[in-house]
Amino acid sequence: MTWLVVIALALVVFAVAAFGFGLARGMWTSLAAALGFGLAGYALQANPEMPSAPTSSQRDQGAQEFDIVEARREFVPPADQSGSNFLLTSDAWARRGRYAEAAQMLAGVTRENPGDFEAWLAQGIALTEHADGALTQASLYAFQRASALKPENIAPGYFLGVSLVRQGRLLDARQAWSETLQSAPEDAEGRAGLEERLSRLDALLGAMQAGEAPMAPPTQATPQPEPSQ
């Protein structure tokens, strides 16, 4: 059972790096080799029965996997950016891995200005990161609010898909990204990057189907605008 978990985690890491964070195709072989060496090392040295060592609840601030602030800005044009100075402070918290504090500050921004698209988007991302990449009711609600404010912006659908990839729900992620592109204008900010990521995800899904790897059926994944009051 432990081996199944380890292999599943390795596949999720590969999918997140390749399709969520846009790892260049030329680096796929190197990443696969690194994961393979890691699995080999686990086979030689790991002891699943050994009790785990206590760890700090605070993340290592010097080991950020990727910059979520820069990733968000890739999809937010100047016209959609927040005018709140508190967003800069929340971004500083997020860059240090203090996602709970970032989300709390952004909650204050959205309470003061419910029409702040970027604040809702950043809040959804921070809440998702705080949950280690998992979607929660609070993060999904934030993405829904952002999507309702700027339905032409692809950022909410993109980050929703990233979270689904991180959970191993590749078909759901594909559905979210495909529907996002279908509803977005041709000149939407970050569209080319999302199209490339979707193409890479399709290539992986095709390879998985060729190998008859099991995949969960898709569920409704894209953020839906709330009904008007």
Secondary structure as GFF3:
##gff-version 3
##sequence-region A 1 229
A	DSSP	alpha_helix	2	15	.	.	.	ID=ss1
A	DSSP	pi_helix	16	20	.	.	.	ID=ss2
A	DSSP	three_ten_helix	25	27	.	.	.	ID=ss3
A	DSSP	alpha_helix	28	45	.	.	.	ID=ss4
A	DSSP	alpha_helix	68	73	.	.	.	ID=ss5
A	DSSP	three_ten_helix	78	80	.	.	.	ID=ss6
A	DSSP	alpha_helix	86	95	.	.	.	ID=ss7
A	DSSP	alpha_helix	99	112	.	.	.	ID=ss8
A	DSSP	alpha_helix	117	130	.	.	.	ID=ss9
A	DSSP	alpha_helix	137	149	.	.	.	ID=ss10
A	DSSP	alpha_helix	155	166	.	.	.	ID=ss11
A	DSSP	alpha_helix	170	183	.	.	.	ID=ss12
A	DSSP	alpha_helix	191	210	.	.	.	ID=ss13
###
